[in-house]
Amino acid sequence: MLQVACRLQYWEGLIQQFVDYAEMSLSENDVSEMVLPEVRHADSRDLAAAQIWRLNIPNPEG
């Protein structure tokens, strides 16, 4: 079964570019899920708050 690696990214306005948040693999035939961290005050360094998110799927030819 073909798996495609991709990255979940968010826009960081301070540096004016997308930043990688997590990596995952997608399949044409299977459901993919990503477990995101719970929002808790103790683990705030693991959280990213942004208005713009994207799933970046690299071009295999480039």
PDB file of N, CA, C and O in Angstrom:
ATOM      1  N   MET A   1       0.839  -1.175   0.000  1.00  0.00           N
ATOM      2  CA  MET A   1       0.000   0.000   0.000  1.00  0.00           C
ATOM      3  C   MET A   1       0.892   1.248   0.000  1.00  0.00           C
ATOM      4  O   MET A   1       1.857   1.325   0.760  1.00  0.00           O
ATOM      5  N   LEU A   2       0.570   2.199  -0.835  1.00  0.00           N
ATOM      6  CA  LEU A   2       1.352   3.423  -0.970  1.00  0.00           C
ATOM      7  C   LEU A   2       1.062   4.376   0.179  1.00  0.00           C
ATOM      8  O   LEU A   2      -0.097   4.671   0.469  1.00  0.00           O
ATOM      9  N   GLN A   3       2.110   4.855   0.830  1.00  0.00           N
ATOM     10  CA  GLN A   3       2.010   5.847   1.899  1.00  0.00           C
ATOM     11  C   GLN A   3       2.726   7.115   1.431  1.00  0.00           C
ATOM     12  O   GLN A   3       3.793   7.040   0.821  1.00  0.00           O
ATOM     13  N   VAL A   4       2.146   8.259   1.712  1.00  0.00           N
ATOM     14  CA  VAL A   4       2.747   9.535   1.352  1.00  0.00           C
ATOM     15  C   VAL A   4       3.069  10.291   2.634  1.00  0.00           C
ATOM     16  O   VAL A   4       2.179  10.559   3.441  1.00  0.00           O
ATOM     17  N   ALA A   5       4.337  10.633   2.822  1.00  0.00           N
ATOM     18  CA  ALA A   5       4.745  11.398   3.998  1.00  0.00           C
ATOM     19  C   ALA A   5       4.331  12.858   3.818  1.00  0.00           C
ATOM     20  O   ALA A   5       4.437  13.408   2.722  1.00  0.00           O
ATOM     21  N   CYS A   6       3.862  13.477   4.895  1.00  0.00           N
ATOM     22  CA  CYS A   6       3.482  14.882   4.842  1.00  0.00           C
ATOM     23  C   CYS A   6       3.748  15.537   6.196  1.00  0.00           C
ATOM     24  O   CYS A   6       4.014  14.861   7.190  1.00  0.00           O
ATOM     25  N   ARG A   7       3.670  16.864   6.212  1.00  0.00           N
ATOM     26  CA  ARG A   7       3.930  17.617   7.433  1.00  0.00           C
ATOM     27  C   ARG A   7       2.778  18.569   7.710  1.00  0.00           C
ATOM     28  O   ARG A   7       2.301  19.255   6.806  1.00  0.00           O
ATOM     29  N   LEU A   8       2.334  18.611   8.958  1.00  0.00           N
ATOM     30  CA  LEU A   8       1.373  19.605   9.412  1.00  0.00           C
ATOM     31  C   LEU A   8       2.181  20.832   9.804  1.00  0.00           C
ATOM     32  O   LEU A   8       3.099  20.745  10.620  1.00  0.00           O
ATOM     33  N   GLN A   9       1.836  21.982   9.219  1.00  0.00           N
ATOM     34  CA  GLN A   9       2.590  23.204   9.455  1.00  0.00           C
ATOM     35  C   GLN A   9       1.653  24.340   9.850  1.00  0.00           C
ATOM     36  O   GLN A   9       0.474  24.338   9.497  1.00  0.00           O
ATOM     37  N   TYR A  10       2.192  25.307  10.588  1.00  0.00           N
ATOM     38  CA  TYR A  10       1.439  26.508  10.929  1.00  0.00           C
ATOM     39  C   TYR A  10       2.244  27.746  10.537  1.00  0.00           C
ATOM     40  O   TYR A  10       3.472  27.712  10.454  1.00  0.00           O
ATOM     41  N   TRP A  11       1.513  28.841  10.297  1.00  0.00           N
ATOM     42  CA  TRP A  11       2.165  30.088   9.903  1.00  0.00           C
ATOM     43  C   TRP A  11       2.626  30.827  11.147  1.00  0.00           C
ATOM     44  O   TRP A  11       1.829  31.115  12.040  1.00  0.00           O
ATOM     45  N   GLU A  12       3.916  31.131  11.203  1.00  0.00           N
ATOM     46  CA  GLU A  12       4.502  31.888  12.305  1.00  0.00           C
ATOM     47  C   GLU A  12       4.751  33.304  11.806  1.00  0.00           C
ATOM     48  O   GLU A  12       5.681  33.557  11.041  1.00  0.00           O
ATOM     49  N   GLY A  13       3.898  34.225  12.257  1.00  0.00           N
ATOM     50  CA  GLY A  13       3.958  35.597  11.774  1.00  0.00           C
ATOM     51  C   GLY A  13       5.236  36.332  12.125  1.00  0.00           C
ATOM     52  O   GLY A  13       5.663  37.213  11.379  1.00  0.00           O
ATOM     53  N   LEU A  14       5.857  35.988  13.246  1.00  0.00           N
ATOM     54  CA  LEU A  14       7.079  36.687  13.657  1.00  0.00           C
ATOM     55  C   LEU A  14       8.230  36.464  12.679  1.00  0.00           C
ATOM     56  O   LEU A  14       9.051  37.357  12.468  1.00  0.00           O
ATOM     57  N   ILE A  15       8.289  35.283  12.087  1.00  0.00           N
ATOM     58  CA  ILE A  15       9.370  34.989  11.138  1.00  0.00           C
ATOM     59  C   ILE A  15       8.860  34.905   9.695  1.00  0.00           C
ATOM     60  O   ILE A  15       9.633  34.660   8.769  1.00  0.00           O
ATOM     61  N   GLN A  16       7.548  35.111   9.515  1.00  0.00           N
ATOM     62  CA  GLN A  16       6.929  35.153   8.187  1.00  0.00           C
ATOM     63  C   GLN A  16       7.188  33.899   7.364  1.00  0.00           C
ATOM     64  O   GLN A  16       7.561  33.976   6.194  1.00  0.00           O
ATOM     65  N   GLN A  17       6.983  32.725   8.000  1.00  0.00           N
ATOM     66  CA  GLN A  17       7.105  31.466   7.264  1.00  0.00           C
ATOM     67  C   GLN A  17       6.355  30.360   7.993  1.00  0.00           C
ATOM     68  O   GLN A  17       6.006  30.486   9.167  1.00  0.00           O
ATOM     69  N   PHE A  18       6.115  29.263   7.257  1.00  0.00           N
ATOM     70  CA  PHE A  18       5.477  28.107   7.863  1.00  0.00           C
ATOM     71  C   PHE A  18       6.497  27.323   8.674  1.00  0.00           C
ATOM     72  O   PHE A  18       7.665  27.217   8.298  1.00  0.00           O
ATOM     73  N   VAL A  19       6.034  26.774   9.798  1.00  0.00           N
ATOM     74  CA  VAL A  19       6.875  26.009  10.715  1.00  0.00           C
ATOM     75  C   VAL A  19       6.296  24.602  10.832  1.00  0.00           C
ATOM     76  O   VAL A  19       5.084  24.443  10.973  1.00  0.00           O
ATOM     77  N   ASP A  20       7.149  23.581  10.774  1.00  0.00           N
ATOM     78  CA  ASP A  20       6.691  22.200  10.941  1.00  0.00           C
ATOM     79  C   ASP A  20       6.181  21.982  12.356  1.00  0.00           C
ATOM     80  O   ASP A  20       6.822  22.387  13.326  1.00  0.00           O
ATOM     81  N   TYR A  21       5.017  21.335  12.468  1.00  0.00           N
ATOM     82  CA  TYR A  21       4.462  21.000  13.774  1.00  0.00           C
ATOM     83  C   TYR A  21       4.535  19.495  14.024  1.00  0.00           C
ATOM     84  O   TYR A  21       4.903  19.058  15.114  1.00  0.00           O
ATOM     85  N   ALA A  22       4.181  18.706  13.008  1.00  0.00           N
ATOM     86  CA  ALA A  22       4.183  17.247  13.153  1.00  0.00           C
ATOM     87  C   ALA A  22       4.294  16.607  11.773  1.00  0.00           C
ATOM     88  O   ALA A  22       4.003  17.231  10.753  1.00  0.00           O
ATOM     89  N   GLU A  23       4.722  15.348  11.770  1.00  0.00           N
ATOM     90  CA  GLU A  23       4.807  14.576  10.534  1.00  0.00           C
ATOM     91  C   GLU A  23       3.849  13.398  10.611  1.00  0.00           C
ATOM     92  O   GLU A  23       3.581  12.863  11.687  1.00  0.00           O
ATOM     93  N   MET A  24       3.339  13.006   9.448  1.00  0.00           N
ATOM     94  CA  MET A  24       2.444  11.850   9.394  1.00  0.00           C
ATOM     95  C   MET A  24       2.496  11.262   7.995  1.00  0.00           C
ATOM     96  O   MET A  24       3.099  11.843   7.092  1.00  0.00           O
ATOM     97  N   SER A  25       1.866  10.114   7.818  1.00  0.00           N
ATOM     98  CA  SER A  25       1.755   9.474   6.510  1.00  0.00           C
ATOM     99  C   SER A  25       0.287   9.358   6.138  1.00  0.00           C
ATOM    100  O   SER A  25      -0.559   9.058   6.980  1.00  0.00           O
ATOM    101  N   LEU A  26       0.002   9.596   4.883  1.00  0.00           N
ATOM    102  CA  LEU A  26      -1.356   9.473   4.364  1.00  0.00           C
ATOM    103  C   LEU A  26      -1.419   8.336   3.361  1.00  0.00           C
ATOM    104  O   LEU A  26      -0.442   8.026   2.679  1.00  0.00           O
ATOM    105  N   SER A  27      -2.595   7.720   3.289  1.00  0.00           N
ATOM    106  CA  SER A  27      -2.840   6.641   2.351  1.00  0.00           C
ATOM    107  C   SER A  27      -4.094   6.969   1.555  1.00  0.00           C
ATOM    108  O   SER A  27      -5.020   7.596   2.069  1.00  0.00           O
ATOM    109  N   GLU A  28      -4.116   6.546   0.312  1.00  0.00           N
ATOM    110  CA  GLU A  28      -5.297   6.773  -0.521  1.00  0.00           C
ATOM    111  C   GLU A  28      -6.481   5.934  -0.041  1.00  0.00           C
ATOM    112  O   GLU A  28      -7.634   6.314  -0.243  1.00  0.00           O
ATOM    113  N   ASN A  29      -6.198   4.796   0.594  1.00  0.00           N
ATOM    114  CA  ASN A  29      -7.255   3.858   0.952  1.00  0.00           C
ATOM    115  C   ASN A  29      -7.612   3.821   2.429  1.00  0.00           C
ATOM    116  O   ASN A  29      -8.688   3.338   2.781  1.00  0.00           O
ATOM    117  N   ASP A  30      -6.742   4.319   3.309  1.00  0.00           N
ATOM    118  CA  ASP A  30      -6.976   4.213   4.746  1.00  0.00           C
ATOM    119  C   ASP A  30      -7.156   5.587   5.383  1.00  0.00           C
ATOM    120  O   ASP A  30      -6.623   6.590   4.907  1.00  0.00           O
ATOM    121  N   VAL A  31      -7.915   5.604   6.460  1.00  0.00           N
ATOM    122  CA  VAL A  31      -8.104   6.821   7.246  1.00  0.00           C
ATOM    123  C   VAL A  31      -6.848   7.082   8.062  1.00  0.00           C
ATOM    124  O   VAL A  31      -6.261   6.156   8.622  1.00  0.00           O
ATOM    125  N   SER A  32      -6.442   8.328   8.129  1.00  0.00           N
ATOM    126  CA  SER A  32      -5.289   8.717   8.947  1.00  0.00           C
ATOM    127  C   SER A  32      -5.757   9.661  10.044  1.00  0.00           C
ATOM    128  O   SER A  32      -6.594  10.533   9.811  1.00  0.00           O
ATOM    129  N   GLU A  33      -5.216   9.481  11.227  1.00  0.00           N
ATOM    130  CA  GLU A  33      -5.546  10.350  12.351  1.00  0.00           C
ATOM    131  C   GLU A  33      -4.267  10.861  12.980  1.00  0.00           C
ATOM    132  O   GLU A  33      -3.244  10.177  12.993  1.00  0.00           O
ATOM    133  N   MET A  34      -4.340  12.069  13.500  1.00  0.00           N
ATOM    134  CA  MET A  34      -3.206  12.638  14.220  1.00  0.00           C
ATOM    135  C   MET A  34      -3.698  13.027  15.609  1.00  0.00           C
ATOM    136  O   MET A  34      -4.657  13.786  15.744  1.00  0.00           O
ATOM    137  N   VAL A  35      -3.048  12.514  16.626  1.00  0.00           N
ATOM    138  CA  VAL A  35      -3.415  12.844  17.998  1.00  0.00           C
ATOM    139  C   VAL A  35      -2.686  14.127  18.382  1.00  0.00           C
ATOM    140  O   VAL A  35      -1.456  14.179  18.381  1.00  0.00           O
ATOM    141  N   LEU A  36      -3.448  15.146  18.705  1.00  0.00           N
ATOM    142  CA  LEU A  36      -2.868  16.419  19.111  1.00  0.00           C
ATOM    143  C   LEU A  36      -2.864  16.512  20.633  1.00  0.00           C
ATOM    144  O   LEU A  36      -3.697  15.887  21.290  1.00  0.00           O
ATOM    145  N   PRO A  37      -1.938  17.281  21.204  1.00  0.00           N
ATOM    146  CA  PRO A  37      -1.861  17.360  22.666  1.00  0.00           C
ATOM    147  C   PRO A  37      -3.076  18.059  23.261  1.00  0.00           C
ATOM    148  O   PRO A  37      -3.669  18.939  22.637  1.00  0.00           O
ATOM    149  N   GLU A  38      -3.439  17.655  24.480  1.00  0.00           N
ATOM    150  CA  GLU A  38      -4.502  18.333  25.211  1.00  0.00           C
ATOM    151  C   GLU A  38      -4.031  19.722  25.603  1.00  0.00           C
ATOM    152  O   GLU A  38      -2.840  19.954  25.811  1.00  0.00           O
ATOM    153  N   VAL A  39      -4.979  20.638  25.700  1.00  0.00           N
ATOM    154  CA  VAL A  39      -4.635  21.989  26.134  1.00  0.00           C
ATOM    155  C   VAL A  39      -4.603  22.005  27.657  1.00  0.00           C
ATOM    156  O   VAL A  39      -5.639  21.917  28.315  1.00  0.00           O
ATOM    157  N   ARG A  40      -3.388  22.119  28.208  1.00  0.00           N
ATOM    158  CA  ARG A  40      -3.177  22.207  29.658  1.00  0.00           C
ATOM    159  C   ARG A  40      -2.122  23.267  29.920  1.00  0.00           C
ATOM    160  O   ARG A  40      -1.207  23.455  29.118  1.00  0.00           O
ATOM    161  N   HIS A  41      -2.247  23.948  31.025  1.00  0.00           N
ATOM    162  CA  HIS A  41      -1.292  25.007  31.355  1.00  0.00           C
ATOM    163  C   HIS A  41       0.110  24.455  31.587  1.00  0.00           C
ATOM    164  O   HIS A  41       1.090  25.135  31.283  1.00  0.00           O
ATOM    165  N   ALA A  42       0.226  23.253  32.112  1.00  0.00           N
ATOM    166  CA  ALA A  42       1.536  22.693  32.463  1.00  0.00           C
ATOM    167  C   ALA A  42       2.387  22.377  31.233  1.00  0.00           C
ATOM    168  O   ALA A  42       3.614  22.459  31.296  1.00  0.00           O
ATOM    169  N   ASP A  43       1.757  22.021  30.124  1.00  0.00           N
ATOM    170  CA  ASP A  43       2.501  21.606  28.929  1.00  0.00           C
ATOM    171  C   ASP A  43       2.375  22.624  27.794  1.00  0.00           C
ATOM    172  O   ASP A  43       2.299  22.232  26.629  1.00  0.00           O
ATOM    173  N   SER A  44       2.353  23.889  28.102  1.00  0.00           N
ATOM    174  CA  SER A  44       2.100  24.904  27.076  1.00  0.00           C
ATOM    175  C   SER A  44       3.197  24.961  26.011  1.00  0.00           C
ATOM    176  O   SER A  44       2.942  25.467  24.918  1.00  0.00           O
ATOM    177  N   ARG A  45       4.407  24.463  26.285  1.00  0.00           N
ATOM    178  CA  ARG A  45       5.478  24.506  25.275  1.00  0.00           C
ATOM    179  C   ARG A  45       5.200  23.545  24.115  1.00  0.00           C
ATOM    180  O   ARG A  45       5.796  23.693  23.048  1.00  0.00           O
ATOM    181  N   ASP A  46       4.310  22.565  24.300  1.00  0.00           N
ATOM    182  CA  ASP A  46       3.971  21.615  23.242  1.00  0.00           C
ATOM    183  C   ASP A  46       2.855  22.123  22.330  1.00  0.00           C
ATOM    184  O   ASP A  46       2.529  21.480  21.333  1.00  0.00           O
ATOM    185  N   LEU A  47       2.270  23.272  22.668  1.00  0.00           N
ATOM    186  CA  LEU A  47       1.126  23.779  21.923  1.00  0.00           C
ATOM    187  C   LEU A  47       1.555  24.841  20.919  1.00  0.00           C
ATOM    188  O   LEU A  47       2.538  25.553  21.123  1.00  0.00           O
ATOM    189  N   ALA A  48       0.805  24.929  19.844  1.00  0.00           N
ATOM    190  CA  ALA A  48       1.027  25.980  18.849  1.00  0.00           C
ATOM    191  C   ALA A  48      -0.325  26.586  18.517  1.00  0.00           C
ATOM    192  O   ALA A  48      -1.255  25.877  18.134  1.00  0.00           O
ATOM    193  N   ALA A  49      -0.431  27.892  18.665  1.00  0.00           N
ATOM    194  CA  ALA A  49      -1.665  28.599  18.339  1.00  0.00           C
ATOM    195  C   ALA A  49      -1.420  29.415  17.081  1.00  0.00           C
ATOM    196  O   ALA A  49      -0.508  30.240  17.034  1.00  0.00           O
ATOM    197  N   ALA A  50      -2.232  29.183  16.071  1.00  0.00           N
ATOM    198  CA  ALA A  50      -2.073  29.913  14.814  1.00  0.00           C
ATOM    199  C   ALA A  50      -3.410  29.944  14.087  1.00  0.00           C
ATOM    200  O   ALA A  50      -4.244  29.054  14.255  1.00  0.00           O
ATOM    201  N   GLN A  51      -3.600  30.973  13.284  1.00  0.00           N
ATOM    202  CA  GLN A  51      -4.819  31.076  12.488  1.00  0.00           C
ATOM    203  C   GLN A  51      -4.703  30.329  11.169  1.00  0.00           C
ATOM    204  O   GLN A  51      -5.716  29.935  10.592  1.00  0.00           O
ATOM    205  N   ILE A  52      -3.490  30.131  10.688  1.00  0.00           N
ATOM    206  CA  ILE A  52      -3.282  29.489   9.387  1.00  0.00           C
ATOM    207  C   ILE A  52      -2.481  28.203   9.578  1.00  0.00           C
ATOM    208  O   ILE A  52      -1.370  28.213  10.109  1.00  0.00           O
ATOM    209  N   TRP A  53      -3.067  27.113   9.136  1.00  0.00           N
ATOM    210  CA  TRP A  53      -2.416  25.795   9.170  1.00  0.00           C
ATOM    211  C   TRP A  53      -2.478  25.212   7.764  1.00  0.00           C
ATOM    212  O   TRP A  53      -3.358  25.559   6.975  1.00  0.00           O
ATOM    213  N   ARG A  54      -1.534  24.322   7.458  1.00  0.00           N
ATOM    214  CA  ARG A  54      -1.588  23.628   6.169  1.00  0.00           C
ATOM    215  C   ARG A  54      -0.981  22.237   6.322  1.00  0.00           C
ATOM    216  O   ARG A  54      -0.184  21.975   7.224  1.00  0.00           O
ATOM    217  N   LEU A  55      -1.382  21.366   5.420  1.00  0.00           N
ATOM    218  CA  LEU A  55      -0.793  20.037   5.318  1.00  0.00           C
ATOM    219  C   LEU A  55       0.109  20.068   4.093  1.00  0.00           C
ATOM    220  O   LEU A  55      -0.379  20.192   2.970  1.00  0.00           O
ATOM    221  N   ASN A  56       1.413  19.957   4.295  1.00  0.00           N
ATOM    222  CA  ASN A  56       2.395  20.052   3.222  1.00  0.00           C
ATOM    223  C   ASN A  56       2.733  18.650   2.733  1.00  0.00           C
ATOM    224  O   ASN A  56       3.268  17.829   3.477  1.00  0.00           O
ATOM    225  N   ILE A  57       2.410  18.393   1.464  1.00  0.00           N
ATOM    226  CA  ILE A  57       2.717  17.108   0.836  1.00  0.00           C
ATOM    227  C   ILE A  57       3.780  17.378  -0.218  1.00  0.00           C
ATOM    228  O   ILE A  57       3.490  17.986  -1.248  1.00  0.00           O
ATOM    229  N   PRO A  58       5.022  16.928   0.030  1.00  0.00           N
ATOM    230  CA  PRO A  58       6.104  17.237  -0.906  1.00  0.00           C
ATOM    231  C   PRO A  58       5.897  16.602  -2.281  1.00  0.00           C
ATOM    232  O   PRO A  58       5.328  15.517  -2.404  1.00  0.00           O
ATOM    233  N   ASN A  59       6.368  17.297  -3.298  1.00  0.00           N
ATOM    234  CA  ASN A  59       6.322  16.800  -4.665  1.00  0.00           C
ATOM    235  C   ASN A  59       7.448  15.775  -4.830  1.00  0.00           C
ATOM    236  O   ASN A  59       8.614  16.119  -4.637  1.00  0.00           O
ATOM    237  N   PRO A  60       7.130  14.527  -5.181  1.00  0.00           N
ATOM    238  CA  PRO A  60       8.172  13.504  -5.300  1.00  0.00           C
ATOM    239  C   PRO A  60       9.178  13.788  -6.415  1.00  0.00           C
ATOM    240  O   PRO A  60      10.267  13.214  -6.429  1.00  0.00           O
ATOM    241  N   GLU A  61       8.823  14.659  -7.338  1.00  0.00           N
ATOM    242  CA  GLU A  61       9.716  14.962  -8.460  1.00  0.00           C
ATOM    243  C   GLU A  61      10.587  16.187  -8.203  1.00  0.00           C
ATOM    244  O   GLU A  61      11.439  16.524  -9.025  1.00  0.00           O
ATOM    245  N   GLY A  62      10.379  16.862  -7.057  1.00  0.00           N
ATOM    246  CA  GLY A  62      11.130  18.084  -6.882  1.00  0.00           C
ATOM    247  C   GLY A  62      11.562  18.283  -5.513  1.00  0.00           C
ATOM    248  O   GLY A  62      12.213  19.282  -5.210  1.00  0.00           O
TER     249      GLY A  62
END
